Amino acid sequence: MSPVAMPVALDSQFGPFLEALKTAPTAPDAKAAADRLAREIAKVGYEALDDAKIIATLHTFANNKKSGYERESAAMGFQSLSSVLGPSCAPHLLSSLPVLFDLYMDKGDVVRNAAAGATKAILKLFPPEATRIVFRTLEDILDKGKWRSKVGALDAMRSFVVPARDAVANQLGTTLPKVEAAMHDTKAEVSSAAVKCATALCTTLANNDLSPHIPSLVKCMSNPDSVPACIKSLSSTTFVAEVTAPALAVLVPLMIRALNDRSMEVQRRSVVVIDNLVKLVRDPNVAATYLNPLVEGVEKIAKGAAFPEVRAFAETALNTLMKAGASKDGPPPPQRDLDAEAASALSILLTLLPQNLVIVSGNRPNGPPTPKYSVLAKTLEYTSSLVADLDYSRSFSDVEKWKRCLGVYLGPWFSGGAEDGAAFAERTREHFHAVYKEKYAPAHSGNDEEGEILCDTLFSLAYGALLLLSHTHLRLIRGRRYGILGTNGSGKSTLMRQLRDGKVENFPPQSELRCVMVEHSLQGEDTALSIIDFVASDKALASVPRSKIRDQLLEVGFDDTRQSEMVGGLSGGWKMKLELARAMLYNADLLLLDEPTNHLDRASVKWLEQYLIAQKRVTCLIISHDSGFLDNVTTDIIHYETKKLAYYPGNLSTFVEEHPEAKSYYTLAATSVKFAFPPPGSLMGVRSSTRAILKMTNCTYTYPGRSTPSLHNVSCAMSLSSRVGIIGPNGAGKSTLVKLLTGETEPQEGSVYKHPALRIGYVSQHATHHIERHLEKTPIQYIQWRFQDGHDREILEKATRVLTDAEKAQMEVEFVGKNGQRRKLELIMGRQKLKKSLQYEIKWRGLDHRFNTWIPREELIEKGFNKLVHQFDDLESSREGAGTRDTSAHMVRKHLEDIGLDGDIAQYNEISGLSGGQKIKLVIAACLWNNPQICVLDEPSNFLDREALGGLAVAIRDWAGAVVIISHNEEFVGALCPEIWHVDGGRMTHKGKAAVVEDAFADGKTPKGSGNNTPARSRMQTPAASAAGTPAGSGAEDRGAGPAVSKKKKLTRNQIKAQEERRRVRKFNWLNLGGPKPEDSDSD
């Protein structure tokens, strides 16, 4: 009703209603009386709230300590006012919240329940934009109220999280410290409610990187002892989202505590996290507001930390803080003057109101008018604060917000009601928008680029302490194919993973933009299904008919026979084709291809090129180290340049023409990356680089569940000078051949001979094969774990070295001694040279070590203990290589840096967060740690960029050991390997220049003219010379045949006595103390 038509509200008019409410004998009577009162106010007008002192009377009822009925009636009166009058009465009920929360301490349950119902009803009236005003009232209650009132206020704050998420987030800086103080309240109920409230409030952080850490962040507020664990989890998080004021409101107090922690490790992690987060703070005002308190703590660590590396990290973080605008001594940034903004908004609202609602001052006719009614003044005071916030946040495009914040409250004061209120809100919005455009609006910049824009977003990307991209644009056009270029570790794959997971800021959700990533291998999925069942079991393809799946699989090369095979038996190339088929069934708008040509043969790569070019409506983002593929497919290049994405139209050739420094994408020249391989260890008895050290003879291998063998009757040999490239189509048996050579698997027919002291470094087709169980370790920790016992722990897990049941039964075979005594072998304890072979120290079951015996290698193999002998050979040869290496962190770091892995990443980043190229470098470094004589690389060009591939090629070329390379990259294989083994259909043929391979242990006979290469003759191998029992490969055997040994001088009687005494003492010590049996040598 318009105030013009309102009759004057008299006390006598509302007296009966108030009296009925005051004396209501039951709760239903009180509810009925309260509803009648509220309806009468709605009929008469809001002026009655003041004129008839309705609010003041209800406060009197609520404060009557003598009558519980009156207190209950007061709460019901407020509840009825809010439900009958609606949101427009919210400004008048806000001041009553403290009174209602005081009733939470009432002794009567009915009063407390009525008060809770009233507060909930009132709080529901407020729009999200009023959160700041309501929270100031609730914070005051939390500060001054009694314990039940505090619990109620905390629960009330929590109720705003869902309807007003963004508004709550903006209040975290002010509200959280007060909630945190409540966590330490002596009343357990308050403390518990505060923890729940803080957890709910923190969920409003618009930062997906921090969401998983919310429970631990809240725990840090209530329990400072949990800070180190929280900092550890934060330091291993990939941060990509912009860090805004709400996030800093939560994090800065935590970081201040962490900087004051005594632990050097916590301090190091803290400055790393600070450095990373500050790089993602874009607003200088936010930086100056929140980051200043961090400067002093970081500066203290930079100057006084005990460890130089921690000081270095702190220095970096301090520089980042200064660049962001933080300062220890500088003045704080100017804060919003809320009162002045609200006063300004109020004066504008008064000038826009109709004349019948305002009074123009006679003294100041040109000044702002005043409201005609005191109740209207209270409404305008409240709405002016909301309008000031809308103007400050530039919310001019959202018409509904202005209706909620202005039209709803002023509607009752207009004759046309809500409709006129909405029109007034629209006039006010247009007025403020016009003022803003006049002052601030930037000039419009057109964009004449053709094509439908899929996305155009500004974002940053970081991993741990490493900022990968800073405030750069991702702009994609439909139908374009973008090749992404950048060095290993620059963040290419990280960008794709964040796009896949929807963690790039402002990137359209899957409902708007269908984004599918084609990954390099199937991992963690059920590989026991048939291929067609595997695809059909994908929940995202539940609506796709099986016939369409079959057709799609046929299109990528899976005939009906292959579709029925198990997924687990597919080679890497076929797995990639399967992933491509799955991606095509998703009908993607944006296809993310991370190394799609890995494991693909040339025919499959050609097919992929043609398929991608044919897709006119699909945008592709492609990471590939195959320059030919990129050249043929891409329409645009995205290049990583100084933490920005730079866009270049045209393919790779066009890009290289413009940027000659990028020629490394075409050549194997190691322009900047240098790899340094450690020298291979020596081998006993091998003095020629052409002697056979690894041989396969007539080997056949069939995978379980298959009828046809993957390899059939294959024979080959290798020497130290071998440089072998293994090529062939996908699924031909290349990786199987390598697994047989390295001992990963065992042939069903034929034999594999390996020099007893030979060490093989093996990098499998999928790098995670080696490190998938160690993802929580850093690269340095992984190598330290693997070689901590002085040998390679992975060799103990080889399938060929695990004893079968039949071989365990073989351990029961008895040896018969010369005196007829029978013994059973327990284990092999040592080995030493015996002429041109070896003999092994045997520990007998049930007998003391003094009865250990040396038995020749040939005799053990003849009796069927070849698996045990090979097991010990592997262990001993690994110990000879790794036992001399120092596994201290700085030595391992140096080794990893030699293989091209950044030292800080090696020391501080967990393996789970490394890029594909970094993981390959780690696996190569690990396989070279124990100085192997043969290095086997299965698809090494996958995941390595062109520069790293060039560095690897140069290192392999200059290395003195043997090399086996499987690769579809013909350029890489052709540059390094003169000898080619072509595998197709399970059969192997030799191509190219085959190396000369001689047998190193061929029953003493050597070809003519090779006397220089033969070991010292057997007559030189005197017992005295071999008694030291040096491990094979220790270098002692490499001195060659020296001058003839002179005849021993005869000992005197005294010398013989002294010798016998020494031997007696040694034997006595051995019998008492144990250990290996001493040898009867002349040496002390």
BADO-328383 format. One line per field, with one value per residue (C-alpha): residue in three letters; chain; x, y negated, z negated. Coordinates in steps of 0.5 Angstrom, whole numbers, plus 500, padded with zeros to 3 digits. Layout:
N
baro ala ...;
roba A ...;
X X ...;
Y Y ...;
Z Z ...;
REM end
This chain:
1084
baro met ser pro val ala met pro val ala leu asp ser gln phe gly pro phe leu glu ala leu lys thr ala pro thr ala pro asp ala lys ala ala ala asp arg leu ala arg glu ile ala lys val gly tyr glu ala leu asp asp ala lys ile ile ala thr leu his thr phe ala asn asn lys lys ser gly tyr glu arg glu ser ala ala met gly phe gln ser leu ser ser val leu gly pro ser cys ala pro his leu leu ser ser leu pro val leu phe asp leu tyr met asp lys gly asp val val arg asn ala ala ala gly ala thr lys ala ile leu lys leu phe pro pro glu ala thr arg ile val phe arg thr leu glu asp ile leu asp lys gly lys trp arg ser lys val gly ala leu asp ala met arg ser phe val val pro ala arg asp ala val ala asn gln leu gly thr thr leu pro lys val glu ala ala met his asp thr lys ala glu val ser ser ala ala val lys cys ala thr ala leu cys thr thr leu ala asn asn asp leu ser pro his ile pro ser leu val lys cys met ser asn pro asp ser val pro ala cys ile lys ser leu ser ser thr thr phe val ala glu val thr ala pro ala leu ala val leu val pro leu met ile arg ala leu asn asp arg ser met glu val gln arg arg ser val val val ile asp asn leu val lys leu val arg asp pro asn val ala ala thr tyr leu asn pro leu val glu gly val glu lys ile ala lys gly ala ala phe pro glu val arg ala phe ala glu thr ala leu asn thr leu met lys ala gly ala ser lys asp gly pro pro pro pro gln arg asp leu asp ala glu ala ala ser ala leu ser ile leu leu thr leu leu pro gln asn leu val ile val ser gly asn arg pro asn gly pro pro thr pro lys tyr ser val leu ala lys thr leu glu tyr thr ser ser leu val ala asp leu asp tyr ser arg ser phe ser asp val glu lys trp lys arg cys leu gly val tyr leu gly pro trp phe ser gly gly ala glu asp gly ala ala phe ala glu arg thr arg glu his phe his ala val tyr lys glu lys tyr ala pro ala his ser gly asn asp glu glu gly glu ile leu cys asp thr leu phe ser leu ala tyr gly ala leu leu leu leu ser his thr his leu arg leu ile arg gly arg arg tyr gly ile leu gly thr asn gly ser gly lys ser thr leu met arg gln leu arg asp gly lys val glu asn phe pro pro gln ser glu leu arg cys val met val glu his ser leu gln gly glu asp thr ala leu ser ile ile asp phe val ala ser asp lys ala leu ala ser val pro arg ser lys ile arg asp gln leu leu glu val gly phe asp asp thr arg gln ser glu met val gly gly leu ser gly gly trp lys met lys leu glu leu ala arg ala met leu tyr asn ala asp leu leu leu leu asp glu pro thr asn his leu asp arg ala ser val lys trp leu glu gln tyr leu ile ala gln lys arg val thr cys leu ile ile ser his asp ser gly phe leu asp asn val thr thr asp ile ile his tyr glu thr lys lys leu ala tyr tyr pro gly asn leu ser thr phe val glu glu his pro glu ala lys ser tyr tyr thr leu ala ala thr ser val lys phe ala phe pro pro pro gly ser leu met gly val arg ser ser thr arg ala ile leu lys met thr asn cys thr tyr thr tyr pro gly arg ser thr pro ser leu his asn val ser cys ala met ser leu ser ser arg val gly ile ile gly pro asn gly ala gly lys ser thr leu val lys leu leu thr gly glu thr glu pro gln glu gly ser val tyr lys his pro ala leu arg ile gly tyr val ser gln his ala thr his his ile glu arg his leu glu lys thr pro ile gln tyr ile gln trp arg phe gln asp gly his asp arg glu ile leu glu lys ala thr arg val leu thr asp ala glu lys ala gln met glu val glu phe val gly lys asn gly gln arg arg lys leu glu leu ile met gly arg gln lys leu lys lys ser leu gln tyr glu ile lys trp arg gly leu asp his arg phe asn thr trp ile pro arg glu glu leu ile glu lys gly phe asn lys leu val his gln phe asp asp leu glu ser ser arg glu gly ala gly thr arg asp thr ser ala his met val arg lys his leu glu asp ile gly leu asp gly asp ile ala gln tyr asn glu ile ser gly leu ser gly gly gln lys ile lys leu val ile ala ala cys leu trp asn asn pro gln ile cys val leu asp glu pro ser asn phe leu asp arg glu ala leu gly gly leu ala val ala ile arg asp trp ala gly ala val val ile ile ser his asn glu glu phe val gly ala leu cys pro glu ile trp his val asp gly gly arg met thr his lys gly lys ala ala val val glu asp ala phe ala asp gly lys thr pro lys gly ser gly asn asn thr pro ala arg ser arg met gln thr pro ala ala ser ala ala gly thr pro ala gly ser gly ala glu asp arg gly ala gly pro ala val ser lys lys lys lys leu thr arg asn gln ile lys ala gln glu glu arg arg arg val arg lys phe asn trp leu asn leu gly gly pro lys pro glu asp ser asp ser asp;
roba A A A A A A A A A A A A A A A A A A A A A A A A A A A A A A A A A A A A A A A A A A A A A A A A A A A A A A A A A A A A A A A A A A A A A A A A A A A A A A A A A A A A A A A A A A A A A A A A A A A A A A A A A A A A A A A A A A A A A A A A A A A A A A A A A A A A A A A A A A A A A A A A A A A A A A A A A A A A A A A A A A A A A A A A A A A A A A A A A A A A A A A A A A A A A A A A A A A A A A A A A A A A A A A A A A A A A A A A A A A A A A A A A A A A A A A A A A A A A A A A A A A A A A A A A A A A A A A A A A A A A A A A A A A A A A A A A A A A A A A A A A A A A A A A A A A A A A A A A A A A A A A A A A A A A A A A A A A A A A A A A A A A A A A A A A A A A A A A A A A A A A A A A A A A A A A A A A A A A A A A A A A A A A A A A A A A A A A A A A A A A A A A A A A A A A A A A A A A A A A A A A A A A A A A A A A A A A A A A A A A A A A A A A A A A A A A A A A A A A A A A A A A A A A A A A A A A A A A A A A A A A A A A A A A A A A A A A A A A A A A A A A A A A A A A A A A A A A A A A A A A A A A A A A A A A A A A A A A A A A A A A A A A A A A A A A A A A A A A A A A A A A A A A A A A A A A A A A A A A A A A A A A A A A A A A A A A A A A A A A A A A A A A A A A A A A A A A A A A A A A A A A A A A A A A A A A A A A A A A A A A A A A A A A A A A A A A A A A A A A A A A A A A A A A A A A A A A A A A A A A A A A A A A A A A A A A A A A A A A A A A A A A A A A A A A A A A A A A A A A A A A A A A A A A A A A A A A A A A A A A A A A A A A A A A A A A A A A A A A A A A A A A A A A A A A A A A A A A A A A A A A A A A A A A A A A A A A A A A A A A A A A A A A A A A A A A A A A A A A A A A A A A A A A A A A A A A A A A A A A A A A A A A A A A A A A A A A A A A A A A A A A A A A A A A A A A A A A A A A A A A A A A A A A A A A A A A A A A A A A A A A A A A A A A A A A A A A A A A A A A A A A A A A A A A A A A A A A A A A A A A A A A A A A A A A A A A A A A A A A A A A A A A A A A A A A A A A A A A A A A A A A A A A A A A A A A A A A A A A A A A A A A A A A A A A A A A A A A A A A A A A A A A A A A A A A A A A A A A A A A A A A A A A A A A A A A A A A A A A A A A A A A A A A A A A A A A A A A A A A A A A A A A A A A A A A A A A A A A A A A A A A A;
X 500 503 504 500 494 496 492 496 497 495 497 490 490 495 494 489 494 500 496 493 500 503 497 497 496 499 504 499 495 501 503 496 496 503 500 494 499 504 498 495 502 502 495 497 504 511 511 507 513 516 509 506 513 512 519 521 515 517 524 521 517 524 527 522 526 519 515 517 511 512 519 516 511 516 520 514 512 519 518 511 514 519 514 508 512 518 524 522 522 529 533 528 529 537 537 533 538 542 536 534 541 540 534 539 541 534 532 526 527 520 523 530 527 522 528 532 526 526 533 533 527 530 537 533 530 537 540 547 550 548 553 558 552 549 556 558 552 554 561 559 554 560 565 560 555 554 556 549 549 556 554 548 552 557 551 548 555 555 548 550 556 551 546 552 558 562 560 562 569 570 569 574 579 575 571 576 580 574 572 579 579 572 576 580 574 574 567 567 561 563 570 567 562 567 571 565 564 571 571 564 567 573 570 568 575 574 581 581 588 587 580 583 587 581 581 588 588 582 586 592 588 585 592 598 602 599 603 609 604 600 606 609 602 602 609 607 601 601 598 595 589 590 591 586 584 580 585 591 586 586 594 597 596 598 605 607 606 610 616 617 617 624 625 629 625 619 622 624 618 614 619 618 610 610 614 610 603 605 607 600 597 595 592 597 592 591 598 600 594 595 603 606 606 610 616 619 619 622 627 629 630 634 639 639 638 643 643 645 640 634 637 637 630 628 632 628 621 623 625 618 614 618 616 609 608 609 613 615 615 611 604 598 594 588 582 575 571 565 561 563 561 554 553 555 550 545 545 544 538 535 535 532 526 520 518 512 517 523 523 527 531 529 536 539 534 540 542 540 533 531 527 520 519 524 522 524 530 532 531 535 541 541 540 545 550 548 548 555 558 555 558 565 564 562 556 552 550 547 540 537 542 540 532 534 538 534 527 525 526 523 517 512 513 511 504 505 508 514 513 515 520 524 523 526 532 533 534 539 543 543 545 551 553 553 557 562 563 564 570 573 570 576 576 573 578 575 578 578 581 576 573 569 573 573 576 580 582 588 591 597 600 605 608 611 616 616 612 611 606 605 599 598 592 590 586 583 579 575 578 585 591 596 603 605 613 617 623 622 620 617 610 607 604 602 598 594 593 590 586 583 582 578 583 585 582 576 576 569 566 565 558 560 566 568 575 578 585 589 594 600 598 593 595 591 585 582 587 583 578 577 578 571 569 574 571 564 565 567 561 562 560 554 550 554 551 556 556 559 564 566 566 571 575 575 577 583 586 583 579 574 580 584 578 577 584 586 587 593 597 597 604 605 603 596 594 595 591 586 586 585 579 576 577 574 567 567 565 570 571 578 582 589 594 600 605 600 606 609 610 606 610 610 604 600 603 601 594 593 596 590 585 587 587 580 577 574 570 575 581 587 592 598 605 610 617 616 618 615 608 608 610 604 599 599 596 599 604 604 611 613 617 619 613 608 604 606 602 605 600 603 606 613 617 614 616 623 624 622 626 632 634 629 632 634 626 629 636 639 644 645 644 644 642 649 648 654 654 659 664 662 665 670 669 673 677 674 680 677 671 668 668 661 658 651 648 641 640 634 629 622 617 609 605 600 594 596 597 602 609 611 618 620 627 631 639 643 649 652 659 662 662 655 650 644 637 631 626 619 612 607 606 612 616 621 620 619 626 629 626 629 636 635 632 626 622 625 624 620 625 632 637 640 648 650 657 657 659 655 651 645 642 634 629 623 618 613 618 613 614 621 618 610 611 615 611 612 619 624 628 634 631 629 636 638 633 634 642 642 645 650 647 641 635 631 635 632 625 626 622 628 631 625 625 620 617 621 627 626 625 632 635 634 639 644 652 656 663 669 669 661 658 652 650 645 646 643 646 652 656 661 665 672 676 678 682 678 671 669 668 663 663 657 654 651 645 645 653 657 660 667 665 664 666 668 665 666 661 660 659 653 650 651 647 641 643 644 638 641 648 645 642 648 652 647 647 655 656 651 655 661 658 654 658 663 658 657 649 650 645 650 653 646 644 650 649 642 644 649 643 639 635 634 638 632 627 631 632 625 619 616 616 609 609 615 613 614 621 623 621 625 631 630 630 636 640 638 640 647 648 652 656 653 656 650 645 638 633 626 623 627 625 618 617 624 624 628 634 634 634 640 644 642 644 651 652 650 655 661 659 664 659 654 647 641 635 628 625 620 624 628 633 635 636 640 644 647 646 650 647 639 635 629 623 617 612 616 622 628 633 640 640 646 653 653 659 664 662 667 666 669 669 670 673 680 681 681 682 688 692 687 693 693 686 686 687 693 694 692 699 699 693 697 693 697 694 687 687 685 678 677 670 670 670 674 680 685 684 685 693 694 700 706 713 714 713 720 721 719 725 725 723 728 726 725 720 716 715 713 708 705 704 700 696 694 692 688 685 684 680 676 673 672 669 666 666 669 674 681 686 693 697 703 701 699;
Y 500 493 489 483 487 490 488 486 492 491 496 497 501 506 506 512 516 515 516 523 525 523 527 533 539 544 544 545 539 535 537 535 528 527 528 524 518 519 519 512 509 511 508 502 501 501 495 498 502 495 491 497 499 506 508 505 508 515 514 512 519 522 519 521 526 527 530 536 535 528 530 535 531 525 531 533 525 524 531 529 522 525 530 526 519 523 520 513 513 516 509 508 515 515 511 516 522 520 521 527 530 529 533 539 539 539 545 547 552 549 542 544 547 541 537 542 542 534 533 538 535 528 530 533 526 524 524 527 519 518 523 517 514 520 523 516 517 525 523 519 524 529 524 522 528 534 541 543 536 537 544 541 535 540 545 539 537 544 543 538 542 546 540 534 538 532 527 531 532 525 524 530 525 521 527 533 530 529 537 539 535 539 546 545 543 547 550 556 555 548 551 556 552 547 553 555 547 546 552 550 543 545 549 543 542 541 545 552 553 552 556 562 559 556 561 560 552 552 557 552 547 551 555 552 558 560 555 559 564 559 555 562 563 556 557 563 559 557 550 547 543 535 534 529 525 531 536 532 530 538 539 533 534 542 539 535 540 545 539 539 547 549 555 553 558 554 547 550 552 546 541 546 546 538 537 541 538 531 532 533 527 522 516 512 509 516 517 511 513 520 521 516 520 526 521 521 528 530 525 528 535 532 529 533 541 546 549 545 548 546 539 539 541 536 531 533 532 526 523 526 522 516 516 518 511 514 509 510 503 500 497 502 500 496 500 499 493 497 491 486 491 492 485 483 488 486 479 482 486 480 476 482 483 480 473 476 480 475 468 463 458 451 449 453 454 456 461 469 469 473 479 477 483 486 493 492 488 495 499 494 494 502 502 496 501 506 501 499 506 507 501 503 510 507 511 507 513 517 514 519 517 510 512 517 511 505 507 512 507 501 504 503 496 495 495 500 505 510 508 500 503 507 501 496 501 501 494 494 499 495 489 492 496 489 486 492 492 484 485 492 496 498 497 503 507 511 518 520 527 532 538 540 539 545 542 535 535 532 537 539 546 548 554 555 549 548 543 546 541 534 530 532 533 540 538 544 544 549 554 552 557 554 556 555 554 553 556 562 560 553 556 558 565 561 556 562 566 559 558 565 565 558 554 549 542 540 546 548 554 561 560 554 556 564 564 571 573 579 581 585 592 596 596 598 601 608 611 618 616 617 611 609 611 606 600 602 602 595 591 585 590 593 590 592 598 604 604 597 599 605 600 595 601 603 596 596 603 608 614 618 623 618 615 621 621 619 612 614 617 611 608 601 599 602 600 593 594 597 590 586 591 589 582 582 585 579 574 569 562 561 567 567 571 573 576 580 583 586 594 593 596 591 594 592 585 584 586 582 576 577 578 572 567 570 567 561 559 562 558 561 560 564 565 569 570 573 567 570 572 565 562 566 564 558 551 547 547 546 544 544 537 534 537 535 538 535 537 538 539 545 552 553 552 545 544 546 541 535 538 541 543 548 552 557 560 562 565 569 564 563 555 554 561 565 572 576 583 586 591 599 603 608 616 622 625 620 616 615 611 617 622 625 623 624 630 632 639 642 638 639 635 635 631 635 635 635 640 637 635 628 630 637 640 633 633 627 625 618 616 609 606 608 602 605 602 607 605 608 606 606 613 616 618 613 612 619 620 615 618 625 622 618 623 620 626 633 637 644 646 645 642 635 634 628 627 628 621 618 612 610 603 603 598 601 599 595 592 593 600 599 593 594 597 591 585 582 582 576 578 578 582 587 589 589 594 598 599 598 605 604 608 607 609 609 615 619 619 621 627 631 630 633 640 645 650 655 651 651 659 659 656 663 666 669 668 674 673 677 680 682 676 674 666 661 654 649 642 640 635 633 634 633 635 642 642 639 640 639 643 642 642 647 647 654 655 656 655 650 645 648 654 649 652 649 652 651 647 653 658 654 652 660 662 657 651 646 641 641 639 634 631 630 628 622 620 620 617 611 611 610 604 601 603 597 592 587 586 580 574 570 575 578 571 570 577 574 568 571 575 568 568 561 562 558 563 569 567 564 566 573 578 577 570 571 570 576 574 573 580 583 579 582 589 588 585 591 596 593 592 599 598 603 606 606 601 603 597 599 593 588 583 583 577 574 567 566 563 568 574 570 570 578 579 576 579 586 585 583 589 595 600 604 601 604 599 601 595 593 586 589 582 584 591 590 585 589 597 600 607 607 613 613 617 619 624 627 628 624 622 619 612 607 608 614 613 619 623 628 633 631 638 643 648 645 644 638 635 634 628 626 628 620 621 628 627 630 637 642 644 637 638 640 642 636 631 633 634 627 629 622 621 621 615 612 610 614 619 613 613 618 623 619 622 629 631 632 639 638 637 643 641 642 646 639 637 643 643 636 638 644 639 634 640 642 636 634 641 640 633 636 642 637 631 634 631 633 639 636 638 641 635 633 626 623;
Z 500 502 496 499 497 491 485 479 475 467 461 460 467 466 458 458 463 459 452 456 457 450 447 451 447 452 458 463 460 460 467 469 466 469 476 475 472 479 483 480 481 488 489 486 488 485 482 476 474 472 470 466 463 466 466 459 456 458 456 449 449 451 445 440 435 431 437 441 445 447 449 454 456 458 462 466 467 471 475 477 479 483 487 488 490 494 496 496 488 487 486 480 477 478 471 467 469 462 458 461 461 453 453 455 447 445 440 443 450 453 452 455 461 462 463 467 472 472 473 479 482 482 485 491 492 494 501 502 503 496 493 491 487 484 482 478 474 473 471 466 463 463 460 454 454 449 451 454 458 461 463 466 470 472 475 478 482 484 487 492 495 501 503 502 504 507 502 496 500 500 493 491 489 484 481 481 475 471 473 471 464 463 464 458 454 447 449 453 456 459 461 465 468 470 474 478 479 482 486 489 490 493 499 502 504 512 512 514 512 505 505 503 497 494 488 486 487 482 477 477 475 469 468 470 469 476 480 482 485 489 491 494 498 501 503 508 511 518 517 523 521 520 512 510 503 500 502 498 493 491 493 490 483 484 488 482 477 482 483 475 475 472 478 484 488 486 487 494 496 494 498 504 503 502 508 512 510 510 517 518 515 520 517 514 509 506 506 502 497 495 497 493 486 490 492 485 484 491 490 484 487 493 488 482 485 483 490 496 500 496 496 503 504 499 503 509 505 502 509 512 506 508 515 513 509 502 497 490 488 494 492 493 499 498 496 498 494 494 490 495 501 498 496 504 506 501 504 511 509 505 512 516 511 513 510 505 501 500 497 500 495 495 493 498 504 509 504 503 500 494 493 491 487 481 483 491 488 485 491 495 491 492 499 500 497 502 508 506 506 513 516 513 516 523 523 528 533 528 528 523 517 517 517 511 507 509 512 507 501 504 508 502 502 509 511 517 512 514 521 520 515 521 525 520 519 527 527 521 525 531 528 524 531 534 529 529 537 537 532 533 539 544 551 555 559 564 567 574 573 577 574 569 562 558 552 550 543 539 534 530 530 524 521 514 514 522 525 532 535 532 534 541 546 549 555 560 566 568 574 572 571 566 565 558 558 552 548 543 537 540 538 544 541 535 539 543 536 533 539 539 531 532 528 532 530 534 539 541 537 541 542 546 549 550 549 549 548 552 547 549 546 542 534 528 533 533 539 538 542 550 554 556 549 546 550 549 541 542 538 542 548 545 550 556 560 560 568 568 563 568 574 570 568 576 578 574 576 571 575 572 570 566 563 559 556 549 548 544 550 554 556 554 562 562 555 558 563 558 555 561 563 556 557 563 560 555 561 558 560 557 558 553 557 552 556 561 565 560 561 568 574 580 583 577 577 584 582 576 580 585 580 576 583 585 578 580 574 569 566 564 559 561 557 561 562 569 573 580 576 574 580 584 579 576 578 572 567 560 557 550 550 543 539 545 550 557 563 570 576 581 580 576 583 583 576 576 582 578 572 574 567 567 572 566 568 574 573 567 566 558 559 551 548 546 543 540 539 534 537 538 533 535 536 534 540 545 548 555 556 561 556 555 548 550 554 556 559 563 558 558 554 554 549 545 548 555 560 565 562 561 563 567 567 566 566 565 561 558 557 553 560 562 564 566 568 567 572 575 575 568 565 569 562 562 554 553 556 552 545 547 548 541 537 536 539 541 547 548 553 554 549 547 545 541 539 531 530 535 533 537 536 539 540 542 547 541 537 531 531 527 522 522 515 512 515 508 508 511 516 512 506 512 514 507 505 511 510 502 501 506 512 516 512 519 521 516 519 526 528 530 523 519 517 520 516 520 519 511 512 515 509 505 510 506 507 506 503 505 498 499 495 498 497 500 502 498 502 506 502 506 513 515 522 524 530 535 531 524 518 513 505 503 496 494 491 484 483 481 485 484 488 494 501 507 513 521 525 530 525 521 528 530 524 526 521 527 524 518 521 526 520 516 522 523 516 516 522 520 514 517 521 516 510 512 513 507 506 502 505 508 512 514 516 520 524 525 528 532 536 537 531 527 520 516 519 518 510 509 513 513 519 519 522 527 534 539 541 534 532 538 536 529 531 536 530 526 531 532 524 524 530 535 541 545 545 548 550 552 555 552 557 554 549 550 554 560 556 551 556 560 553 552 559 558 551 554 560 555 550 550 548 553 555 557 559 561 564 570 570 577 576 569 570 577 574 569 571 577 575 576 573 577 573 577 576 570 574 574 580 580 584 585 583 578 572 572 566 563 557 551 548 554 550 551 558 561 569 572 571 565 560 557 555 551 544 540 542 537 534 532 527 521 515 512 517 516 509 507 510 513 516 523 527 521 526 524 530 535 534 539 540 536 536 534 527 524 520 512 507 502 495 489 483 479 485 485 478 478 484 480 474 478 481 474 471 477 477 469 470 476 471 466 470 476 483 489 489 489 495 494 497 495 494 487;
REM end
